[in-house]
Structures are given as C-alpha cells and as structure tokens.
Amino acid sequence: MTLLHTDILALTLAWGFSGWELGILLVLGLLIFGRRLPELGRSVGKTIVEFKKGLAGIESDVNSSSNTPTPGNSSNSNGNAALPSNPQSNAGNTQSQDGSNPYAQSPTRPPQA
C-alpha cells in the first residue's frame, strides 16, 4: 500500500465511509462546486503566496533586528558587559541619585472596614 492509499483508508475508517460512498460524495462535490473550483484554486494559491510573503518579511525583520546591536547592550571585546570603574564604591550605597532609597517600601495602611 502506498502512503496515499493508507491516508484514504484511515479517512474512510474514521468517518465510517466505504470506498463507494466516498466516490459518490466526490462526484457530487464536483457537480456542485465544479464551476467554482478554478476560482477556489486561484484564491487558495494567492492566499498561500501572501502568507509566504508575510512570513518572509517577518523573518527578515527578526534577522535584521538580531544583527544590529542596541545601544544599551554594548559589550567589551571579551564579551562581558561594561562594568563600572569602581564597583566597591557603590556596594553600600542604597540611595539613588535623587536621594531616595529605591529599596524602601511605601507604608501600607490596613483596609478600612
């Protein structure tokens, strides 16, 4: 058995159709939709082409954005991020530049009943 034959066999068994019933349904479908099949084929083809164009556009956007470095992600020649010149000087400092403590939580009030 070929792959196509096994697929048709699995389809007929899944829906409970025998070979004759499937053939009759195929002929009825051709009689009903026969004139519109070329239109349907063209529209499906155009849809596939548009989908592939959109997918290629997205892939090119992703590739171009991954190749360009962002200003905040600059790195040294050894691959490590740029470190401050004196890391110990900021070790005990918990205040930000405006004088507020970034780790301090605002006081919370219990909900009023």
C-alpha positions in Angstrom: 0.0 0.0 0.0 1.2 3.5 -0.7 1.1 6.4 1.7 -1.9 8.0 -0.2 -3.8 4.7 0.0 -3.3 4.4 3.7 -4.3 8.0 4.3 -7.6 7.5 2.3 -8.2 4.2 4.2 -7.7 6.0 7.5 -10.0 8.8 6.4 -12.7 6.4 5.4 -12.4 4.4 8.5 -12.5 7.5 10.7 -15.7 8.8 9.2 -17.3 5.4 8.5 -17.4 5.8 4.7 -16.6 3.0 2.4 -14.9 3.5 -1.0 -18.2 3.7 -2.9 -19.7 6.3 -0.6 -16.5 8.4 -0.7 -16.6 8.2 -4.5 -20.2 9.3 -4.7 -19.5 12.2 -2.4 -16.6 13.2 -4.6 -18.7 13.2 -7.7 -21.5 15.2 -6.0 -18.9 17.7 -4.8 -17.6 18.1 -8.3 -21.1 18.6 -9.8 -22.0 21.2 -7.2 -18.7 23.1 -7.0 -17.2 22.2 -10.4 -17.5 25.7 -11.9 -16.1 27.4 -8.9 -13.1 25.1 -8.4 -10.7 27.2 -10.6 -11.7 30.3 -8.6 -11.2 28.5 -5.4 -7.8 27.2 -6.5 -6.6 30.7 -7.5 -7.8 32.2 -4.2 -6.1 29.5 -2.2 -2.9 30.0 -4.3 -3.0 33.8 -3.7 -3.5 33.3 0.0 -0.5 30.9 0.2 1.7 33.4 -1.7 0.6 36.3 0.6 1.2 34.2 3.7 4.7 33.3 2.5 5.5 36.9 1.7 4.4 38.0 5.2 6.4 35.2 6.7 9.5 36.2 4.8 9.0 39.8 5.9 8.8 38.8 9.5 11.9 36.6 9.2 13.9 39.4 7.6 12.7 41.8 10.4 13.8 39.3 13.0 17.2 38.7 11.3 17.9 42.4 10.8 17.0 43.3 14.4 19.1 40.5 15.8 22.1 41.6 13.8 22.0 45.2 14.9 23.4 45.9 18.4 21.2 48.0 20.7 22.9 51.0 22.5 22.2 49.5 25.9 23.7 46.1 25.1 27.2 47.2 24.2 29.9 44.7 25.3 33.6 44.7 25.6 35.9 42.8 23.3 35.9 39.8 25.6 32.1 39.6 25.5 31.5 40.8 29.1 29.2 43.8 29.7 30.9 47.1 30.5 31.5 47.3 34.3 31.7 50.5 36.4 35.3 51.6 37.1 34.9 51.2 40.9 32.3 48.6 41.8 33.1 48.7 45.5 32.2 52.4 45.8 28.5 51.6 45.1 28.3 48.5 47.1 27.0 50.0 50.4 25.1 52.9 48.7 21.4 52.2 48.8 20.3 55.6 47.8 19.7 56.6 44.2 20.9 59.8 42.6 17.9 61.8 43.6 18.5 60.9 47.3 15.6 58.4 47.7 16.0 54.8 48.8 15.0 52.6 45.9 14.5 49.6 48.2 12.3 51.4 50.7 8.6 50.4 50.6 5.9 52.8 50.9 3.9 52.4 54.1 0.8 50.4 53.7 -2.4 51.1 55.5 -4.8 48.3 56.5 -8.0 48.3 54.6 -10.8 50.2 56.2 -13.9 48.1 57.1 
